[in-house]
Amino acid sequence: MKDHIWQRVMEIGNYILKSGATVRDTAKVFGVSKSTVHKDVTERLPKVNAHLANEVKKVLEVNKAERHLRGGEATRQKFRTQNPL
């Protein structure tokens, strides 16, 4: 693995762990695609730092379990701004 990729993988892993960010939010912060973030944390990070990979996996599982709530809230906010009472 090239040095810049290794460095990005570690930065992404640490960012997700510290902030609890979603894959989408992390992709925006690092200027890469969601696919790249996902590949970094699921395939590359375990090869670099298995402990960090396990911790990040826990955060992503929580995010996945809560995504329907965030989606519902986003839809609710969208319609509130479009059709104020």
Summary of the structure (lengths in Angstrom):
residues: 85
radius of gyration: 15.4
end to end distance: 55.2
largest distance: 55.2
contacts: 223
relative contact order: 0.14
helix: 86%
strand: 0%
